[in-house]
Amino acid sequence: MLNPTQPLETEIDRLRKEMNAVILAHYYQEDEIQDIADFVGDSLDLARKAAATSADVIVFCGVKFMAEGAKILNSGKTVLLPDLKAGCSLEDSCPAPAFKKFKEQHSDHKVVTYINCSAEVKALSDVIVTSSNAEHIIRQFPPEQKLIFAPDRFLGAHLIKKTGRDMLLWNGTCIVHERFSEQELVKLKTRHPDAYIIAHPECPGDILRYAHHIGSTSSLLKFTEDHPGKEFIVLTEPGIIHQMKQKSPGSVFHEAPGIIGGACVSCNNCHYMKMNTLEKLHLCMKNRTPQLTLPAALIQAARAPLERMLTMSASLKK
């Protein structure tokens, strides 16, 4: 039983040692979860850590598709997720039955799929990519090979511009990144004319054209580290700002507003990412539930494209 006078972090740490568990957290998690995690990173970082861990239990503080990836790469380990309802709008935009039909209609195409998708869609893919390694992996396909890119059409459009590949795009988007407002961004830039604008490539093209730097969450973080003491307008989920402040304490960071229902909102939090809390993290470790499980056949089918991603991106800096 939890001692009410004992900090929750102390009990989580005790359970971590008792279970031989590793706590992995995405940059978009609540600050207190990031602070207690063994490792905080973007999707590629976390996939690598999940594949390499020697822990018996993986506690994944992120969203469901991330925990699924950890289970696919570690079928014999226990994978816990503080809240199984922590989904993803990109995953929702690409249901596996519809995507299977789409793939069958373009059978001469190889399927390059962003990691923000279900295990079932991963199993339909030739290779999985993240925003950190997508360009690197796409460039490894022969120029004559036709490609499907799914599910994020904005990331896909950005990659077409970067690589020159005429890829067929699935029409999915991220609810966080698609609602950044160009009008509000210009207002913010006007108030902070010296600020660097840094943006995730899931943002629409009309937003990306203002950016001084476009990249994955880890790339955005590194850019702020490389420009200490500067001012930044951050166009991604604001959870990353916690790490930015830690690594560049003399800098100033501004959350870019979005538009919901025609009204300006002051932040673009991912409500799925924020479903995980310190209290839920403690309970899932204490009760060893909710546990992420997948059918063995699905794990086997989805593992190959994930392992192909890790192989094809092995030369990228870790």
Phi, psi and chi 1 to 4 in degrees:
 res  aa     phi    psi   chi1   chi2   chi3   chi4
   1 MET       -  138.0 -173.2  172.5 -177.0      -
   2 LEU   -69.6  129.1  179.6   64.6      -      -
   3 ASN   -74.4  118.3 -176.4  -18.8      -      -
   4 PRO   -62.9  -18.9   21.8  -32.2      -      -
   5 THR   -89.7   -5.1   64.9      -      -      -
   6 GLN   -97.2  131.5 -179.3  172.1  -83.8      -
   7 PRO   -58.2  142.8  -21.1   31.6      -      -
   8 LEU   -59.4  -35.3 -151.3   52.0      -      -
   9 GLU   -60.5  -36.0  -69.6   86.7  -12.9      -
  10 THR   -64.2  -42.5  -58.1      -      -      -
  11 GLU   -69.2  -38.9  177.9   63.7    9.5      -
  12 ILE   -62.2  -41.1  -70.4  170.9      -      -
  13 ASP   -65.6  -38.1 -166.0   47.6      -      -
  14 ARG   -63.1  -45.8 -176.7 -170.1   68.7   78.2
  15 LEU   -64.0  -38.8  -71.9  166.4      -      -
  16 ARG   -57.1  -45.4  168.6  167.7   37.9 -160.7
  17 LYS   -69.6  -42.6  -66.2  170.1 -176.3  172.9
  18 GLU   -62.6  -37.5  178.7 -177.3  -71.7      -
  19 MET   -91.2   -7.0  -60.4  163.1   65.2      -
  20 ASN    52.4   57.2 -172.9   26.8      -      -
  21 ALA  -107.6  152.4      -      -      -      -
  22 VAL  -116.6  134.3   62.3      -      -      -
  23 ILE  -104.2  116.1  -59.1  173.6      -      -
  24 LEU  -106.9  135.9  -55.3  179.4      -      -
  25 ALA  -134.9  139.0      -      -      -      -
  26 HIS   -81.1  155.7 -167.4  -86.7      -      -
  27 TYR   -58.4  -20.2  -72.6  129.2      -      -
  28 TYR   -88.9    1.6  -64.1  163.6      -      -
  29 GLN   -74.0  164.4  -69.0  -67.2  -73.0      -
  30 GLU   -57.1  149.8  -63.7  -77.0    5.4      -
  31 ASP   -53.4  -44.9  -63.0   -4.4      -      -
  32 GLU   -67.4  -27.9   56.4 -169.7    3.1      -
  33 ILE   -73.7  -42.5  -70.5 -179.8      -      -
  34 GLN   -57.9  -39.6  -67.2 -172.8   43.4      -
  35 ASP   -69.0  -27.3  -70.9  -17.6      -      -
  36 ILE   -97.1  -10.8 -158.8  170.3      -      -
  37 ALA   -68.6  151.2      -      -      -      -
  38 ASP   -72.2  -30.8  -66.3  -71.5      -      -
  39 PHE  -150.7  135.8 -178.1   79.4      -      -
  40 VAL  -120.6  133.7 -178.1      -      -      -
  41 GLY  -167.1 -174.3      -      -      -      -
  42 ASP   -91.8 -174.4   65.7    8.0      -      -
  43 SER   -62.2  -39.3  -65.1      -      -      -
  44 LEU   -68.6  -45.9  177.6   57.3      -      -
  45 ASP   -55.8  -45.7  -62.2  -31.7      -      -
  46 LEU   -70.0  -36.8  -65.1  170.1      -      -
  47 ALA   -63.1  -42.0      -      -      -      -
  48 ARG   -63.6  -43.4  -76.2  171.3  166.2  164.8
  49 LYS   -65.2  -41.5  -72.3  -68.7 -178.1 -178.5
  50 ALA   -63.5  -39.2      -      -      -      -
  51 ALA   -68.7  -29.2      -      -      -      -
  52 ALA  -100.3   -7.7      -      -      -      -
  53 THR   -67.8  146.6 -173.6      -      -      -
  54 SER  -102.5    3.3   60.1      -      -      -
  55 ALA   -67.3  154.5      -      -      -      -
  56 ASP   -80.9  -29.2  -63.4  -40.2      -      -
  57 VAL  -128.0  132.0  178.5      -      -      -
  58 ILE  -107.5  118.3  -60.4  171.0      -      -
  59 VAL  -102.5  111.2 -173.3      -      -      -
  60 PHE  -103.0  108.9 -144.7  116.8      -      -
  61 CYS   -94.7   90.1  -63.9      -      -      -
  62 GLY  -165.4 -138.0      -      -      -      -
  63 VAL  -117.7  172.0  -67.3      -      -      -
  64 LYS   -58.4  -42.3 -171.3  177.8  178.7 -176.4
  65 PHE   -63.5  -29.2   78.3   78.6      -      -
  66 MET   -69.4  -43.6  -63.9  177.4  177.6      -
  67 ALA   -65.4  -36.9      -      -      -      -
  68 GLU   -60.1  -42.4  -74.9 -177.6  -18.9      -
  69 GLY   -60.5  -40.6      -      -      -      -
  70 ALA   -64.4  -39.2      -      -      -      -
  71 LYS   -68.4  -40.6 -174.6   64.1  177.5  178.9
  72 ILE   -60.7  -40.0  -68.8  164.9      -      -
  73 LEU   -83.6  -13.2  -67.2  168.5      -      -
  74 ASN  -139.6   64.6  -62.2  -85.9      -      -
  75 SER   -62.4  -24.9   58.3      -      -      -
  76 GLY   -88.1   -4.1      -      -      -      -
  77 LYS  -100.1  157.7  -65.0 -176.8 -175.4  -66.7
  78 THR   -82.0  128.0  -61.6      -      -      -
  79 VAL  -118.7  121.3  176.7      -      -      -
  80 LEU  -109.9  144.7  -57.2  176.3      -      -
  81 LEU  -130.6  123.2 -179.4   66.6      -      -
  82 PRO   -53.7  -34.0  -29.4   36.8      -      -
  83 ASP  -141.7  111.9 -166.3  -34.1      -      -
  84 LEU   -67.3  -14.6  -85.2  179.3      -      -
  85 LYS   -83.5   -2.0  -65.8  179.9 -178.9  178.3
  86 ALA   -74.4   91.9      -      -      -      -
  87 GLY   -97.5 -150.1      -      -      -      -
  88 CYS  -158.7  131.6  171.5      -      -      -
  89 SER   -65.7  -32.4   59.3      -      -      -
  90 LEU   -67.0  -42.5  -94.2  174.0      -      -
  91 GLU   -59.8  -44.0  177.3 -177.4  -19.9      -
  92 ASP   -62.7  -30.2  -66.6  -18.4      -      -
  93 SER   -75.8   -6.2   76.0      -      -      -
  94 CYS  -133.7   72.7 -170.3      -      -      -
  95 PRO   -66.9  138.8   20.7  -29.5      -      -
  96 ALA   -58.2  -43.4      -      -      -      -
  97 PRO   -60.3  -42.6  -24.7   35.4      -      -
  98 ALA   -67.5  -39.3      -      -      -      -
  99 PHE   -68.3  -35.4 -171.8   67.3      -      -
 100 LYS   -60.7  -44.3 -174.9  174.0 -176.1  -70.2
 101 LYS   -63.0  -42.9  -69.4 -179.8 -178.5  178.5
 102 PHE   -60.4  -44.1 -177.8   74.9      -      -
 103 LYS   -62.8  -42.4  176.5 -175.3  174.5 -179.1
 104 GLU   -64.5  -30.6  -70.4  168.7  -10.4      -
 105 GLN   -72.1  -15.9  -68.3  167.1    0.1      -
 106 HIS  -131.8   57.8  -54.1  -78.2      -      -
 107 SER   -67.7  -14.6   57.5      -      -      -
 108 ASP   -87.7    3.5   56.8  -19.2      -      -
 109 HIS   -99.8  143.0  -72.4   58.3      -      -
 110 LYS   -84.2  147.4  -65.7  -70.2 -173.6 -177.2
 111 VAL  -105.8  114.4  179.5      -      -      -
 112 VAL  -105.5  115.1  179.5      -      -      -
 113 THR  -120.2  130.4  -52.6      -      -      -
 114 TYR   -63.1  142.5 -167.9   30.3      -      -
 115 ILE   -62.2  -18.6 -160.7  167.8      -      -
 116 ASN   -76.9   68.6  -62.7   40.7      -      -
 117 CYS  -154.5  169.0   65.9      -      -      -
 118 SER   -74.2  164.4   66.4      -      -      -
 119 ALA   -61.2  -34.7      -      -      -      -
 120 GLU   -64.9  -39.3  -70.5   79.3    5.8      -
 121 VAL   -72.4  -36.7  168.9      -      -      -
 122 LYS   -57.6  -40.7  -74.1 -179.1  173.9   70.0
 123 ALA   -65.4  -20.8      -      -      -      -
 124 LEU   -90.1    0.1  -66.2  167.9      -      -
 125 SER  -101.7  157.5  -53.7      -      -      -
 126 ASP   -87.4  -36.3  -68.6  -69.6      -      -
 127 VAL  -153.5  145.7   64.7      -      -      -
 128 ILE   -98.8  147.3  -56.8  -57.1      -      -
 129 VAL  -134.6  162.4  -61.3      -      -      -
 130 THR  -118.7  174.1   71.7      -      -      -
 131 SER   -68.1  -19.4   51.1      -      -      -
 132 SER   -76.5  -33.8  -66.4      -      -      -
 133 ASN  -119.1    0.0   63.8   18.5      -      -
 134 ALA   -58.6  -48.0      -      -      -      -
 135 GLU   -61.6  -43.9 -180.0 -177.5  -10.0      -
 136 HIS   -60.2  -42.1  178.0   77.4      -      -
 137 ILE   -74.0  -42.8  -72.5  175.6      -      -
 138 ILE   -59.7  -37.9  -72.5  168.3      -      -
 139 ARG   -66.9  -13.6  -69.2 -172.6 -175.8  -81.8
 140 GLN   -84.9  -10.8  -66.0  178.9   55.9      -
 141 PHE   -80.8  141.8  -77.3   93.1      -      -
 142 PRO   -56.7  144.3  -21.3   31.0      -      -
 143 PRO   -56.7  -30.4  -22.9   32.1      -      -
 144 GLU   -81.3   -9.9   65.5  -84.5   10.0      -
 145 GLN   -75.8  122.6  176.5   60.3   61.6      -
 146 LYS   -74.9  141.8  -64.6  179.6  179.6  179.2
 147 LEU  -128.1  141.4  -59.9  176.5      -      -
 148 ILE  -101.5  135.7  -70.4  171.3      -      -
 149 PHE  -119.4  128.6 -174.9   85.5      -      -
 150 ALA  -143.1  161.9      -      -      -      -
 151 PRO   -97.7   -5.9   32.7  -33.3      -      -
 152 ASP   -89.2  112.2 -167.3  -62.2      -      -
 153 ARG   -72.2  -28.0   63.9 -174.4  173.4   93.2
 154 PHE   -73.5  -44.6  -66.9  132.8      -      -
 155 LEU   -61.2  -41.6  174.9   57.2      -      -
 156 GLY   -60.0  -43.8      -      -      -      -
 157 ALA   -64.0  -38.9      -      -      -      -
 158 HIS   -63.8  -40.3  175.6   68.4      -      -
 159 LEU   -70.0  -33.5  -69.4  166.6      -      -
 160 ILE   -61.0  -43.8  -72.3  172.2      -      -
 161 LYS   -64.1  -39.1 -177.3 -179.2  -71.6 -171.5
 162 LYS   -73.9  -39.2  -66.1  -78.9  -73.5 -175.2
 163 THR  -101.2  -19.5   65.5      -      -      -
 164 GLY    79.1    6.0      -      -      -      -
 165 ARG   -82.6  134.7  -60.6  -63.6  -68.0 -102.5
 166 ASP   -89.0   74.6 -174.0   20.5      -      -
 167 MET   -82.9  148.9  -63.0 -173.4  -66.5      -
 168 LEU   -85.0  123.7 -173.3   60.3      -      -
 169 LEU  -104.5  136.1  -56.5 -178.8      -      -
 170 TRP   -78.1  144.9  179.6  -93.8      -      -
 171 ASN   -91.9   65.8 -170.7   29.4      -      -
 172 GLY  -115.3  159.4      -      -      -      -
 173 THR  -146.7  162.9   58.5      -      -      -
 174 CYS   -96.7  128.0  165.3      -      -      -
 175 ILE   -64.0  -27.7   55.7  171.7      -      -
 176 VAL   -72.0  -50.8  170.8      -      -      -
 177 HIS   -79.8  -28.7  -67.0   91.2      -      -
 178 GLU   -73.3  -18.6   73.1  172.1  -20.3      -
 179 ARG   -97.7    6.9   67.1 -169.8 -178.8 -157.1
 180 PHE   -61.6  138.5  -76.2  118.5      -      -
 181 SER  -102.3  125.5  163.4      -      -      -
 182 GLU   -61.6  -42.2  179.8 -177.5    7.4      -
 183 GLN   -60.9  -45.6 -178.9  179.2    3.5      -
 184 GLU   -70.3  -32.7  -64.1  -56.5  -40.1      -
 185 LEU   -63.9  -43.6  173.0   59.4      -      -
 186 VAL   -63.3  -39.7  171.5      -      -      -
 187 LYS   -61.3  -44.6  -71.2  179.4 -178.1  177.2
 188 LEU   -65.5  -41.0 -166.6   57.5      -      -
 189 LYS   -65.3  -34.9  176.6   62.6  175.0  174.4
 190 THR   -65.1  -37.9  -58.8      -      -      -
 191 ARG   -75.9  -23.0  -66.1 -163.5  -64.1  -88.1
 192 HIS  -132.4   69.5  -53.7  -79.0      -      -
 193 PRO   -64.0  -21.3   23.6  -34.1      -      -
 194 ASP   -91.6   -1.0  -63.3  -33.8      -      -
 195 ALA   -75.9  139.6      -      -      -      -
 196 TYR   -75.8  137.1  -73.7  104.3      -      -
 197 ILE   -99.0  119.7  -62.2  174.1      -      -
 198 ILE  -120.9  135.6   57.1  175.8      -      -
 199 ALA  -140.2  144.6      -      -      -      -
 200 HIS   -81.1  142.6 -166.1  -76.8      -      -
 201 PRO   -71.0    0.2   22.7  -32.9      -      -
 202 GLU   -76.9   -7.0  -71.4  178.3   28.7      -
 203 CYS   -74.1  152.1  -66.1      -      -      -
 204 PRO   -62.5  157.5  -21.3   32.3      -      -
 205 GLY   -59.8  -33.6      -      -      -      -
 206 ASP   -69.2  -18.5   61.5  -12.0      -      -
 207 ILE   -87.0  -44.4  -64.0  -66.0      -      -
 208 LEU   -61.3  -28.1  -65.5 -179.4      -      -
 209 ARG   -67.5  -14.9   67.0 -168.3 -179.0   97.2
 210 TYR   -90.2  -11.7  -69.5   94.1      -      -
 211 ALA   -76.4  139.0      -      -      -      -
 212 HIS   -80.9  -26.5  -62.9   97.4      -      -
 213 HIS  -146.8  132.7  179.8   71.6      -      -
 214 ILE  -119.6  130.0  -59.4  168.3      -      -
 215 GLY  -177.1  174.7      -      -      -      -
 216 SER   -62.9  172.1   66.0      -      -      -
 217 THR   -59.2  -41.1   44.9      -      -      -
 218 SER   -67.8  -33.9   58.4      -      -      -
 219 SER   -68.5  -40.4  176.3      -      -      -
 220 LEU   -63.8  -41.2  -60.0 -178.5      -      -
 221 LEU   -61.3  -44.6 -179.3   58.8      -      -
 222 LYS   -65.0  -37.4 -174.1  176.7 -173.4  -53.4
 223 PHE   -61.1  -41.2 -175.5   85.9      -      -
 224 THR   -68.8  -35.9   62.2      -      -      -
 225 GLU   -63.3  -37.8  -77.0 -172.7   84.5      -
 226 ASP   -76.6   -9.2  -68.2  -16.3      -      -
 227 HIS  -128.1   65.0  -63.3   79.5      -      -
 228 PRO   -64.2  146.9   25.1  -34.6      -      -
 229 GLY    75.2   11.6      -      -      -      -
 230 LYS   -99.8 -179.1  -59.5  -62.1 -177.2 -179.2
 231 GLU  -114.4  139.5 -165.8  172.0    5.6      -
 232 PHE  -135.6  139.6  -58.3   91.0      -      -
 233 ILE  -103.7  119.8  -64.8  171.3      -      -
 234 VAL  -105.4  116.3 -178.1      -      -      -
 235 LEU  -106.6   69.9  -72.3  147.7      -      -
 236 THR  -161.7 -178.7 -168.5      -      -      -
 237 GLU   -58.2  130.5 -146.4  -81.7   -9.4      -
 238 PRO   -69.0   -6.1   22.5  -33.2      -      -
 239 GLY   -57.7  -28.6      -      -      -      -
 240 ILE   -65.6  -22.6 -174.0   65.1      -      -
 241 ILE   -64.8  -27.1  -66.4  176.5      -      -
 242 HIS   -59.1  -46.3  179.9   60.7      -      -
 243 GLN   -69.2  -37.3  -66.6  -67.6  -39.6      -
 244 MET   -61.9  -41.5  -69.8  176.3  171.8      -
 245 LYS   -66.2  -35.4  -72.6  178.6  177.1  177.7
 246 GLN   -69.8  -39.7  -71.1 -174.3  -15.5      -
 247 LYS   -88.2  -17.2  -66.0 -177.9 -179.4  -63.7
 248 SER  -139.9   69.0 -171.6      -      -      -
 249 PRO   -64.2  -19.6   21.6  -32.4      -      -
 250 GLY   -89.6    1.1      -      -      -      -
 251 SER   -92.9  165.4  -61.5      -      -      -
 252 VAL  -119.6  133.4  177.1      -      -      -
 253 PHE  -123.8  136.4  -58.8   94.8      -      -
 254 HIS  -119.5  128.1  -55.3  -73.1      -      -
 255 GLU   -75.5  131.7  -64.2 -179.6   25.2      -
 256 ALA   -82.2  133.2      -      -      -      -
 257 PRO   -77.5  160.9   28.4  -33.2      -      -
 258 GLY  -123.3 -178.1      -      -      -      -
 259 ILE  -122.7  126.4  -63.4  -69.3      -      -
 260 ILE  -127.5  120.6  -59.4  177.3      -      -
 261 GLY    60.0   31.6      -      -      -      -
 262 GLY    84.9   -6.1      -      -      -      -
 263 ALA  -106.7  142.4      -      -      -      -
 264 CYS   -75.1  135.0  176.4      -      -      -
 265 VAL  -117.4  150.0  -66.5      -      -      -
 266 SER   -79.8  -16.5   60.2      -      -      -
 267 CYS  -146.7  159.9   65.8      -      -      -
 268 ASN  -118.5   55.8 -100.3    6.1      -      -
 269 ASN   -66.3  142.3  -75.2  -51.9      -      -
 270 CYS   -84.9  111.4  173.3      -      -      -
 271 HIS   -66.8  -24.2   70.2  -81.8      -      -
 272 TYR   -68.0  -47.4  -70.3  118.8      -      -
 273 MET   -61.4  -35.6  -75.0  -76.1 -173.4      -
 274 LYS   -81.0   -0.8  -61.4  -35.9 -170.0 -143.4
 275 MET   -70.1  -25.4  -70.1  176.1   76.1      -
 276 ASN   -79.2  132.9  -64.0  -44.5      -      -
 277 THR  -131.1  167.0   64.3      -      -      -
 278 LEU   -61.2  -37.3 -158.6   63.6      -      -
 279 GLU   -66.0  -42.2  -68.9   75.7   16.7      -
 280 LYS   -67.7  -35.5  -71.3  178.8 -176.3  177.4
 281 LEU   -60.6  -45.9  171.2   58.4      -      -
 282 HIS   -61.6  -46.5  167.0 -109.2      -      -
 283 LEU   -65.0  -38.9  -73.0  173.4      -      -
 284 CYS   -67.9  -33.5   89.5      -      -      -
 285 MET   -75.2  -39.7  -65.4  177.9   72.2      -
 286 LYS   -63.5  -44.0  176.2 -174.8  174.8 -176.2
 287 ASN   -98.1   -5.4  -59.6  -39.0      -      -
 288 ARG    54.6   40.0  -61.5 -156.0  173.8 -154.3
 289 THR  -160.4  149.0 -172.8      -      -      -
 290 PRO   -73.7  137.5   23.1  -29.9      -      -
 291 GLN  -103.9  137.3 -174.2  175.1  152.2      -
 292 LEU   -85.6  118.8 -160.0  -69.0      -      -
 293 THR  -124.8  149.4   59.2      -      -      -
 294 LEU  -141.4  149.4  -66.5  169.2      -      -
 295 PRO   -61.4  144.4  -20.7   32.0      -      -
 296 ALA   -58.5  -39.5      -      -      -      -
 297 ALA   -65.0  -37.8      -      -      -      -
 298 LEU   -69.1  -40.6  178.6   56.2      -      -
 299 ILE   -58.7  -44.9  -72.3  175.7      -      -
 300 GLN   -63.8  -41.9 -176.3  176.4   -0.7      -
 301 ALA   -70.1  -35.8      -      -      -      -
 302 ALA   -84.4  -19.1      -      -      -      -
 303 ARG   -67.3  -40.6 -177.7 -174.5  -69.8  126.9
 304 ALA   -57.6  -49.2      -      -      -      -
 305 PRO   -67.0  -29.6   18.8  -30.0      -      -
 306 LEU   -70.6  -44.0  -93.4  173.7      -      -
 307 GLU   -65.7  -34.1  -70.2 -178.1  -21.0      -
 308 ARG   -63.3  -38.4 -162.8  167.4  -66.3  124.4
 309 MET   -59.7  -47.7  174.2 -169.6   77.5      -
 310 LEU   -62.6  -37.7  -65.2  172.9      -      -
 311 THR   -69.2  -45.6  -60.8      -      -      -
 312 MET   -72.3  -19.0  -66.4  176.6   75.1      -
 313 SER  -108.1   11.1   60.2      -      -      -
 314 ALA   -61.6  -29.2      -      -      -      -
 315 SER   -80.6  -11.5   61.5      -      -      -
 316 LEU   -71.3  146.6  -71.4  174.9      -      -
 317 LYS   -61.5  133.4 -175.8  178.1  179.4 -177.5
 318 LYS   -93.5      -  -63.7 -176.4 -179.9 -178.4
